[in-house]
Amino acid sequence: YESAHVATHRALRDMGLQFSYVTDRMLRLGEFEASKYKVLILPRAEAIGQQEAQVIRQFAEGGGTVIADVRPGIYDGHCKPRPSGVVDDLFGIQRKSTAAALTADVPDSPFDKAKIDGGVAVSTGTAMREFGAAPALIVNNVGKGRAVLVNTNMDGFGAACREPQPAGVRDWAVQALSDAGVQPQVVLEGATGQPLTGVSAVRWQDGDTQLLSLFREAGAREEAVVKLPQAMHVYNLRSGQALGKVSSFRTEIIPCRATFLALCP
């Protein structure tokens, strides 16, 4: 489960997105403010309590998108196995068996070399991708929202996002989040216009000023093109350079050293 969580973090940051963490305790105590969010992601959430499952279901019915990977909710809140998953109906699936995993071989897709759960069949959901007789990607409309089950471990997503483009995984994830109304406020491209991978963009708000951090853990130095949603006065805090009022600009990404920029109206 740890690799799936880390891969999800990496994939989201790689797409220029930030996220908040929601715990099972927050779901049980009513501390999850569903109206603040558009997407709830459940990487390897194999143990889900009955109360938490109801909150997750209500989030989707109210217009949210729930995205999970393989076998959500097959254990209860005390990690005791269930005969079927507590959110199987949410994702529009039924479990036929506990069959051994299948290895998918679908080049340039989110499922190349992935381990697929062959014991899953669709009920009310729609199989958008299939591997043999097993659905690899299921979408189920629920109330005003929808639930998406990626029938494989999420850690394949992080691995693909660390590789050079083209990456079918990244393209699929970007489209899935865009369909849910989630798009990055800052777009990063390489010098030749390709998506810039492996760089996390983090923003803080201080009055009318935004602080933007661009950070890459490893790799080579690289020039980046940064695109903003509207023109702002940009000041590079690392170099001490004012870049003027612009909607896009170039800056150098230096591994293991964050570039901080002030964006002012």
Secondary structure, 3 states (H helix, E strand, C coil): CHHHHHHHHHHHHHCCCCCCCCCHHHHHCCCCCHHHCCEEEECCCCECCHHHHHHHHHHHHCCCEEEECCCCCCECCCCCECCCCCCHHHHCEEECCCCCCEECCCCCCCCCCCEECCCEEECCCEEEEEECCEEEEEEEEECCEEEEEECCCCHHHHHHHCCCCCCHHHHHHHHHHHHCCCCCCCEEEECCCCECCCEEEEEEEECCEEEEEEEECCCCCEEEEEEEEEEEEEEECCCCEEEEEEEEEEEEEECCECEEEEEEC
